[in-house]
Amino acid sequence: MSELVSEPMNIARVRWACRRGMLELDVLFQPFVEKHYETMSNADKTVFVELLECEDPELFAWFMGHEVCNNPQFAEMIVRVRGRPAA
């Protein structure tokens, strides 16, 4: 388990983890964290942080709808972050 997951309440670390190598992911993650992270349950925070530990190409494929995420918790969080139902 990473240090980031072991401290899901640390907003500064989560903000830093939201800075990705792809602009498309940055524009999804950063506003989501600023608007919603602090009011999320600890369980949801943990899922979100674990999602952030995935590789950028995998995240890009899931968030852009090119691939379906097989992890049900991640899939639900992807829908939440995108702010709209999956297509």
ChimeraX attribute file (.defattr): number of C-alpha atoms within 10 A of each C-alpha:
attribute: neighborCount
match mode: 1-to-1
recipient: residues
	/A:1	6
	/A:2	9
	/A:3	8
	/A:4	18
	/A:5	20
	/A:6	11
	/A:7	15
	/A:8	20
	/A:9	18
	/A:10	12
	/A:11	16
	/A:12	9
	/A:13	15
	/A:14	22
	/A:15	15
	/A:16	10
	/A:17	16
	/A:18	21
	/A:19	15
	/A:20	16
	/A:21	11
	/A:22	12
	/A:23	10
	/A:24	12
	/A:25	18
	/A:26	15
	/A:27	13
	/A:28	16
	/A:29	21
	/A:30	19
	/A:31	14
	/A:32	16
	/A:33	19
	/A:34	11
	/A:35	9
	/A:36	12
	/A:37	20
	/A:38	13
	/A:39	10
	/A:40	13
	/A:41	11
	/A:42	14
	/A:43	10
	/A:44	17
	/A:45	23
	/A:46	18
	/A:47	17
	/A:48	24
	/A:49	22
	/A:50	17
	/A:51	18
	/A:52	20
	/A:53	14
	/A:54	10
	/A:55	11
	/A:56	14
	/A:57	12
	/A:58	13
	/A:59	19
	/A:60	15
	/A:61	13
	/A:62	18
	/A:63	21
	/A:64	15
	/A:65	12
	/A:66	10
	/A:67	12
	/A:68	13
	/A:69	17
	/A:70	9
	/A:71	10
	/A:72	9
	/A:73	14
	/A:74	18
	/A:75	17
	/A:76	16
	/A:77	17
	/A:78	22
	/A:79	15
	/A:80	14
	/A:81	18
	/A:82	14
	/A:83	11
	/A:84	9
	/A:85	9
	/A:86	14
	/A:87	6
